[in-house]
Amino acid sequence: MTTTAPTDAPAADARALGLAHYAARGVLEHVLARHGSTFQQQVALRAALTTDAPQAPDDLIAQVQGSLKADPADIRATLDELLAKKLLDADGAHLRPTDAGRELLATVGAETTPISARIWGGIPAEDLAAAGRVLALVTERANAELAALTA
């Protein structure tokens, strides 16, 4: 399936970015719901899984907050949910994903991979590169603005 953006497509702006984000997130949330999981749980579990070593809860909270800009108390509650579901395990003062947590992420990944291929497929590499550069710049600027607002 090859698709291209219409030549009369509007310029990218905050609304277009938001609509794309929520459309893609909606797909992921639908898959996660089938497994009794939430978006924030998936982000926290992935953060725990992709580090080289188990993390202290505060370090994991900071990492998730950096991604989601969520309230640390909400992230702590999410970690408690993952512990209760036995998707994370306390290893002394550190948290690490359990086999069930790894399996959940692998299952969700396997289910979303073909969907992602349909969503992203056929977009020219140069368009993806340009979008990547723009999104990285928008993220950098938005993070700087948020830091100034919360300083």
For each residue, the residues with C-beta under 8 A, 3 or more apart:
1: 118 121 122
2: 121 122
3: 122 123
4: 122 123 124
5: 9 127
6: 9
7:
8:
9: 5 6
10: 13 16
11:
12: 16 17 131 134
13: 10 16 17
14: 17 18
15: 18 19
16: 10 12 13 19 20
17: 12 13 14 20 21 135 138
18: 14 15 21 22
19: 15 16 22 23
20: 16 17 23 24
21: 17 18 24 25
22: 18 19 25 26
23: 19 20 26 27
24: 20 21 27 28 119
25: 21 22 28 29 39
26: 22 23 29 30
27: 23 24 30 31 112 115 119
28: 24 25 31 32 39 42 108 112
29: 25 26 32 33 38 39
30: 26 27 33 34
31: 27 28 34 35 108 111 112 115
32: 28 29 35 37 38 39 41 42 108
33: 29 30 36 37 38
34: 30 31
35: 31 32 104 107 108
36: 33 85
37: 32 33 41 42 104 108
38: 29 32 33 41 42 78
39: 25 28 29 32 42 43
40: 43 44 64 68 70 74 75 78
41: 32 37 38 44 45 78 81 82 87
42: 28 32 37 38 39 45 46 105 108
43: 39 40 46 47 64 67 68
44: 40 41 47 48 60 64 75 78 79 82 88
45: 41 42 48 49 82 87 88 97 101 104 105
46: 42 43 49 50 105
47: 43 44 50 51 55 60 63 64 67
48: 44 45 51 54 55 60 82 88 95 96 97 101
49: 45 46 97 101 102 105
50: 46 47
51: 47 48 54 55 63
52:
53: 94
54: 48 51 91 94 95 96
55: 47 48 51 59 60 63 94 95
56: 59 60 93 94 95
57: 60 61 76 79 95
58: 61 62
59: 55 56 62 63
60: 44 47 48 55 56 57 63 64 75 79 95
61: 57 58 64 65 72 75 76 79
62: 58 59 65 66
63: 47 51 55 59 60 66 67
64: 40 43 44 47 60 61 67 68 70 75 78
65: 61 62 68 69 70 72 75
66: 62 63 69
67: 43 47 63 64
68: 40 43 64 65 75
69: 65 66 146
70: 40 64 65 74 75
71: 74 75
72: 61 65 75 76
73: 76 77
74: 40 70 71 77 78
75: 40 44 60 61 64 65 68 70 71 72 78 79
76: 57 61 72 73 79 80
77: 73 74 80 81
78: 38 40 41 44 64 74 75 81 82
79: 44 57 60 61 75 76 82 83 88 95
80: 76 77 83 84
81: 41 77 78 84 85
82: 41 44 45 48 78 79 85 87 88 101
83: 79 80 86 87 88 89 90 95
84: 80 81
85: 36 81 82 100
86: 83 89 98 100 101
87: 41 45 82 83 97 98 100 101 104
88: 44 45 48 79 82 83 95 96 97 98 101
89: 83 86 95 96 97 98
90: 83 94 95
91: 54 94 95 96
92:
93: 56
94: 53 54 55 56 90 91
95: 48 54 55 56 57 60 79 83 88 89 90 91
96: 48 54 88 89 91
97: 45 48 49 87 88 89 101 102 105
98: 86 87 88 89 101 102
99: 102 103
100: 85 86 87 103 104
101: 45 48 49 82 86 87 88 97 98 104 105
102: 49 97 98 99 105 106
103: 99 100 106 107
104: 35 37 45 87 100 101 107 108
105: 42 45 46 49 97 101 102 108 109
106: 102 103 109 110
107: 35 103 104 110 111
108: 28 31 32 35 37 42 104 105 111 112
109: 105 106 112 113
110: 106 107 113
111: 31 107 108 114 115
112: 27 28 31 108 109 115 116
113: 109 110 116 117
114: 111 117 118
115: 27 31 111 112 118 119
116: 112 113 119 120
117: 113 114 120 121
118: 1 114 115 121
119: 24 27 115 116
120: 116 117 123 128
121: 1 2 117 118
122: 1 2 3 4
123: 3 4 120 127 128
124: 4 127 128
125: 128 129
126: 129 130
127: 5 123 124 130 131
128: 120 123 124 125 131 132
129: 125 126 132 133
130: 126 127 133 134
131: 12 127 128 134 135
132: 128 129 135 136
133: 129 130 136 137
134: 12 130 131 137 138
135: 17 131 132 138 139
136: 132 133 139 140
137: 133 134 140 141
138: 17 134 135 141 142
139: 135 136 142 143
140: 136 137 143 144
141: 137 138 144 145
142: 138 139 145 146
143: 139 140 146 147
144: 140 141 147 148
145: 141 142 148 149
146: 69 142 143 149 150
147: 143 144 150 151
148: 144 145 151
149: 145 146
150: 146 147
151: 147 148
